[in-house]
């Protein structure tokens, strides 16, 4: 499965949107309380909080991962989409067998608690594709979870798809196959069907336009104005980061590279977070488009000592969160970007935490942040747990970053942060 295809698989009553009194660009240095959201199934060893709504509810992917030796990727033995309400977990189930798998992407829950993702069915894929990525080769379909029930969303004529994000109007974006063979896929590619960026509204699927002659694309994020972001490209390359508005695809400015250009999230103010590939194609950086498709790209760079980064969350105040990788593409540290600076989130939590933050997925209007962290000690040491950060006042003294620098044995070993790169993070293509 190619990295691009791996990246795609990555993530109550209505509540009024929180109104901010000011959109000031200045932020006081903030400390955070970290809440360990744990893992829903005690037999699993992995959980990552992907989606996050304004009530602090997270949509997690929980599962069992098997980190192989000398590999950039992990094998995921099982997985389930889970809603976590401050540690109270709801398994969303599956559209297949009771022990089947479901999975999610970056923006999968709205303020009403509606959630989206992808689920295996009980039916083998007739083309032997493995879109859900669990090695079962079962058909994998987009789902909507509402009022305690999971239902399948239609594709665009093919067998598979994924719902990536849902807004507070109930509009859903993601991708769906149309059934045609993708001629841009190399020989021997497992998932070799054309995938089109899709919008679901009132249960109907509509293909979003692509750029030029690009055959493939994916929509990752959508705001409450119906504006969506993602990419347009081919089987192996995310050529253009894209914003969709009024059923038109607008190419976002990049660094001159011909790949690794993604839009992941868009605020209600039209600010976009994502990543851009370097002109020489050697790495990728976290990026923000402050004025959407009408403005320049801001390259956020990477944290000192890391090799690559991408941004997956942005709120209406322009605060951005995302993920750093080391030179071996191990998950390294989660970050927040504000006031023009990228900060390691481990410097903003107390050293008495038993979690080291390796990813930051999303940020809501309250400034809460979701992601995944490594458990440092105790019976679950080495496991990956979902977390929720909540802003709090007051100094923290020694931070988790200080602790890690003086206790290098507590840092994740090489390959321990590789969990599910194939599912939701930029890595090597293996479609």
Residue pairs with C-beta under 8 A, 6 or more apart in sequence:
1 130
1 133
1 190
1 191
1 422
1 429
1 430
1 431
2 185
2 189
2 191
2 235
2 236
2 429
2 430
2 431
3 422
3 426
3 427
3 428
3 429
3 430
3 431
4 233
4 235
4 236
4 237
4 238
4 429
4 431
5 131
5 191
5 235
5 429
5 430
5 431
6 73
6 133
6 421
6 422
6 423
6 427
6 429
6 430
6 431
7 238
7 262
7 424
7 425
7 426
7 427
8 105
8 162
8 175
8 195
8 218
9 103
9 105
9 118
9 131
9 132
9 133
9 162
9 422
9 423
9 424
10 50
10 61
10 103
10 104
10 105
10 106
10 420
10 423
10 424
10 425
11 50
11 51
11 61
11 104
11 105
11 106
11 107
11 108
11 164
11 312
11 361
11 423
11 424
12 112
12 113
13 112
14 111
14 112
14 168
15 54
15 55
15 111
15 112
17 54
17 111
17 168
17 224
17 268
17 365
18 54
18 365
18 366
20 316
20 317
20 365
23 269
23 316
23 317
23 318
24 317
25 318
25 339
26 339
27 317
27 319
27 338
27 339
30 348
30 367
30 391
31 348
31 349
31 350
31 391
31 392
31 393
31 394
31 395
31 396
32 345
32 348
32 349
32 369
32 389
32 390
32 391
32 392
33 349
33 389
33 390
33 392
34 349
34 350
34 353
34 355
34 357
34 373
34 387
34 388
34 389
35 86
35 87
35 387
35 388
35 389
35 390
36 87
36 354
36 355
36 373
36 385
36 386
36 387
37 47
37 49
37 58
37 60
37 84
37 86
37 87
37 89
37 385
37 386
37 387
37 388
38 47
38 87
38 89
38 385
38 386
39 45
39 46
39 47
39 62
39 383
39 385
39 386
40 47
40 60
40 62
40 80
40 82
40 84
40 89
40 91
41 62
41 80
41 91
43 64
44 62
44 63
44 64
44 78
45 64
45 65
45 380
45 382
45 383
45 384
46 62
46 63
46 64
46 65
46 76
46 372
46 383
46 384
46 419
46 420
47 60
47 61
47 62
47 63
47 82
47 372
47 384
47 385
47 386
48 60
48 61
48 359
48 361
48 371
48 372
48 384
48 386
48 419
48 420
48 424
49 58
49 59
49 60
49 84
49 361
49 362
49 370
49 371
49 372
49 386
49 387
49 388
50 58
50 59
50 60
50 61
50 104
50 105
50 106
50 107
50 108
50 361
50 362
50 370
50 424
51 58
51 59
51 104
51 105
51 106
51 107
51 108
51 109
51 115
51 165
51 361
51 362
51 370
52 58
52 59
52 109
52 313
52 361
52 362
52 363
52 364
52 368
52 369
52 370
52 388
53 109
53 110
53 111
53 113
53 364
54 111
54 364
54 365
54 366
55 111
56 85
56 86
56 364
56 366
56 368
56 388
56 390
57 83
57 84
57 85
57 109
57 113
58 83
58 84
58 109
58 370
58 386
58 388
59 81
59 82
59 83
59 84
59 104
59 108
59 109
59 115
59 117
60 81
60 82
60 83
60 84
60 89
60 104
60 386
61 79
61 80
61 81
61 82
61 103
61 104
61 420
61 423
61 424
62 79
62 80
62 82
62 89
62 386
63 76
63 77
63 78
63 79
63 80
63 101
63 420
64 76
64 77
64 78
64 79
65 74
65 75
65 76
65 77
65 384
65 419
65 420
66 74
66 75
66 76
66 77
67 74
67 415
67 416
67 418
67 419
68 74
68 75
68 415
69 415
70 415
71 415
71 418
72 328
72 329
72 418
72 421
72 427
72 428
73 418
73 421
73 422
73 427
73 428
73 430
74 418
74 419
74 420
74 421
74 422
75 135
76 133
76 134
76 420
76 422
76 423
77 134
78 99
78 101
78 134
79 101
79 102
79 103
79 134
80 91
80 92
80 93
80 94
80 101
80 102
80 103
81 91
81 92
81 102
81 103
81 104
81 108
81 115
81 117
81 119
81 145
82 89
82 90
82 91
82 92
83 89
83 90
83 92
83 109
83 113
83 115
83 145
84 90
84 386
84 388
86 388
92 102
92 115
92 117
92 143
92 145
92 150
93 102
93 150
94 100
94 101
94 102
94 119
94 120
94 150
95 102
95 119
95 120
95 121
95 141
95 143
95 150
95 152
96 119
96 120
96 121
96 122
96 123
96 138
97 122
100 119
100 120
100 121
100 122
100 138
101 119
101 120
101 132
101 134
101 136
102 117
102 118
102 119
102 120
102 143
102 150
103 117
103 118
103 119
103 132
103 133
103 423
104 115
104 116
104 117
104 118
105 117
105 118
105 162
105 163
105 164
105 165
105 174
105 220
105 424
106 164
106 165
106 220
106 221
106 264
106 265
106 312
106 313
106 361
106 362
106 424
107 164
107 165
107 166
107 220
107 221
107 222
107 265
107 362
108 115
108 116
108 117
108 163
108 164
108 165
108 166
109 115
109 116
109 166
110 166
110 167
110 168
110 170
111 168
112 168
114 144
114 145
114 146
114 166
114 170
115 144
115 145
115 146
115 166
116 142
116 143
116 144
116 145
116 153
116 163
116 164
116 165
116 166
116 172
116 174
117 142
117 143
117 145
117 162
117 163
118 131
118 132
118 140
118 141
118 142
118 143
118 161
118 162
118 163
118 174
119 132
119 140
119 141
119 143
119 150
119 152
120 132
120 134
120 136
120 138
120 139
120 140
121 138
121 139
121 140
121 141
121 152
122 138
123 138
123 139
124 137
124 138
124 139
125 131
125 137
125 138
125 139
125 140
125 159
125 160
126 159
127 159
127 192
127 193
128 137
128 190
129 137
129 140
129 159
129 160
129 190
129 191
129 192
129 193
130 136
130 137
130 140
130 190
130 191
131 139
131 140
131 160
131 161
131 162
131 177
131 191
132 138
132 140
133 422
133 423
139 159
139 160
140 160
140 161
140 162
141 152
141 153
141 155
141 159
141 160
141 161
142 152
142 153
142 155
142 161
142 162
142 163
142 172
142 174
142 176
142 198
142 200
143 150
143 151
143 152
143 153
143 163
144 150
144 151
144 153
144 163
144 166
144 172
144 200
145 151
153 161
153 163
153 172
153 200
153 203
153 205
154 176
154 200
154 203
154 204
154 205
155 161
155 176
155 177
155 178
155 198
155 205
156 176
156 177
156 178
156 196
156 198
156 205
156 207
157 177
157 178
157 179
158 176
158 177
158 178
158 179
158 180
158 193
158 194
159 177
159 179
159 193
160 176
160 177
160 191
160 193
161 174
161 175
161 176
161 177
161 195
161 198
162 174
162 175
162 176
162 218
163 172
163 173
163 174
163 200
164 173
164 174
164 175
164 218
164 219
164 220
164 221
164 230
165 172
165 173
165 174
165 219
165 220
165 221
165 222
165 228
165 265
166 172
166 222
167 222
167 223
167 224
167 226
168 224
169 224
169 226
170 201
170 202
171 199
171 200
171 201
171 222
171 226
172 199
172 200
172 201
172 222
173 197
173 198
173 199
173 200
173 208
173 219
173 220
173 221
173 222
173 228
173 230
174 197
174 198
174 200
174 218
174 219
174 220
175 195
175 196
175 197
175 198
175 217
175 218
175 219
176 195
176 196
176 198
176 205
176 207
177 193
177 194
177 195
177 196
178 193
178 194
178 196
178 207
179 193
179 194
180 193
180 194
181 192
181 193
181 194
182 189
182 192
182 193
182 194
182 195
182 215
182 216
182 234
182 235
183 215
184 215
184 216
184 234
184 235
184 236
185 192
185 235
185 236
185 431
186 235
186 236
189 235
189 431
190 431
191 431
192 235
192 431
194 215
194 216
195 216
195 217
195 218
196 207
196 208
196 210
196 216
196 217
197 207
197 208
197 210
197 217
197 218
197 219
197 228
197 230
197 232
197 242
197 244
198 205
198 206
198 207
198 208
198 219
199 205
199 206
199 208
199 219
199 222
199 228
199 244
200 206
208 217
208 219
208 228
208 244
208 247
208 249
209 244
209 247
209 248
209 249
210 216
210 217
210 232
210 249
211 217
211 232
211 239
211 240
211 242
211 249
211 251
212 232
214 232
214 233
214 234
214 239
214 240
215 234
215 235
216 232
216 233
216 234
216 235
217 230
217 231
217 232
217 233
217 242
218 230
218 231
219 228
219 229
219 230
219 244
220 229
220 230
220 231
220 262
220 263
220 264
220 265
221 228
221 229
221 230
221 263
221 264
221 265
221 266
222 228
222 229
222 266
223 266
223 267
223 268
223 270
224 268
225 268
225 270
227 243
227 244
227 245
227 266
227 270
227 292
228 243
228 244
228 266
229 241
229 242
229 243
229 244
229 252
229 263
229 264
229 265
229 266
229 272
229 274
230 241
230 242
230 244
230 262
230 263
231 238
231 239
231 240
231 241
231 242
231 261
231 262
231 263
232 238
232 239
232 240
232 242
232 249
232 251
233 239
233 240
233 259
235 431
236 429
236 431
237 258
237 259
238 259
238 260
238 261
238 262
239 258
239 259
239 261
240 251
240 252
240 254
240 261
241 251
241 252
241 254
241 261
241 262
241 263
241 272
241 274
241 275
241 276
241 287
241 289
242 249
242 250
242 251
242 252
242 263
243 249
243 250
243 252
243 263
243 266
243 272
243 289
243 292
243 293
244 250
245 293
250 292
250 293
251 293
252 261
252 263
252 272
252 274
252 289
252 292
252 293
252 297
253 289
253 295
253 296
253 297
254 261
254 276
254 277
254 297
255 276
255 277
255 278
255 279
255 285
255 297
255 299
256 279
257 276
257 277
257 278
257 279
257 280
257 281
257 284
258 277
258 281
259 277
259 281
260 275
260 276
260 277
260 281
260 284
260 426
261 274
261 275
261 276
261 277
262 274
262 275
262 310
262 426
263 272
263 273
263 274
263 289
264 273
264 274
264 275
264 310
264 311
264 312
264 313
265 272
265 273
265 274
265 311
265 312
265 313
265 314
265 362
266 272
266 273
266 292
266 314
267 314
267 315
267 316
267 318
268 316
269 316
269 318
270 291
270 292
271 288
271 289
271 290
271 291
271 292
271 314
271 316
271 318
272 288
272 289
272 292
272 314
273 286
273 287
273 288
273 311
273 312
273 313
273 314
273 320
273 322
274 286
274 287
274 288
274 289
274 310
274 311
274 312
275 284
275 285
275 286
275 287
275 309
275 310
275 311
275 426
276 284
276 285
276 287
276 297
276 299
277 283
277 284
278 284
278 285
283 307
283 308
284 308
284 309
284 310
284 426
285 299
285 300
285 301
285 302
285 308
285 309
285 310
286 299
286 300
286 301
286 302
286 309
286 310
286 311
286 320
286 322
286 335
286 337
286 342
287 297
287 298
287 299
287 300
287 311
288 297
288 298
288 300
288 311
288 314
288 318
288 320
288 337
289 295
289 296
289 297
289 298
290 296
290 298
290 318
300 309
300 311
300 320
300 322
300 337
300 342
301 309
301 342
302 308
302 309
302 324
302 342
303 309
303 324
303 332
303 333
303 335
303 342
303 344
305 326
306 324
306 325
306 326
306 332
306 333
307 325
307 326
307 327
307 329
308 324
308 325
308 329
308 426
309 322
309 323
309 324
309 325
309 335
309 342
310 322
310 323
310 425
310 426
311 320
311 321
311 322
311 323
311 337
312 321
312 322
312 323
312 360
312 361
312 362
313 320
313 321
313 322
313 360
313 361
313 362
313 363
313 369
313 370
314 320
314 321
314 363
315 363
315 364
315 365
315 367
316 365
317 365
317 367
318 338
319 336
319 337
319 338
319 363
319 367
320 336
320 337
320 338
320 363
321 334
321 335
321 336
321 337
321 345
321 360
321 361
321 362
321 363
321 369
321 371
322 334
322 335
322 337
322 360
323 331
323 332
323 333
323 334
323 335
323 358
323 359
323 360
323 361
323 371
323 425
324 331
324 332
324 333
324 334
324 335
325 331
325 332
325 425
325 426
326 332
328 414
328 415
329 418
329 421
329 426
329 427
329 428
330 412
330 414
330 415
330 416
330 417
330 418
331 358
331 359
331 372
331 412
331 417
331 418
331 419
331 421
331 425
332 358
332 417
333 344
333 345
333 346
333 357
333 358
334 344
334 345
334 346
334 357
334 358
334 359
334 360
334 369
334 371
334 373
335 342
335 343
335 344
335 345
335 360
336 342
336 343
336 345
336 348
336 360
336 363
336 369
337 343
344 401
345 357
345 360
345 369
345 371
345 389
346 356
346 357
346 399
346 400
346 401
346 404
347 399
347 400
347 401
347 402
348 389
348 396
348 399
349 355
349 357
349 389
349 396
349 399
349 400
350 396
350 397
350 398
350 399
350 400
351 396
351 397
351 398
351 399
351 400
351 402
351 403
353 400
354 375
354 376
354 377
354 378
355 373
355 374
355 375
355 376
355 385
355 387
355 400
356 373
356 374
356 376
356 400
356 404
356 410
356 411
356 412
357 371
357 372
357 373
357 387
357 400
358 371
358 372
358 373
358 374
358 384
358 412
358 417
359 371
359 372
359 373
360 369
360 370
360 371
361 369
361 370
361 371
361 372
362 369
362 370
362 371
363 369
363 370
366 390
366 391
367 390
367 391
368 388
368 389
368 390
368 391
369 388
369 389
370 386
370 387
370 388
370 389
371 386
371 387
371 389
372 384
372 385
372 386
372 387
372 419
373 384
373 385
373 387
374 382
374 383
374 384
374 385
374 412
374 416
374 417
375 381
375 382
375 383
375 384
375 385
376 410
377 410
382 416
384 419
403 410
404 410
404 411
421 427
422 430
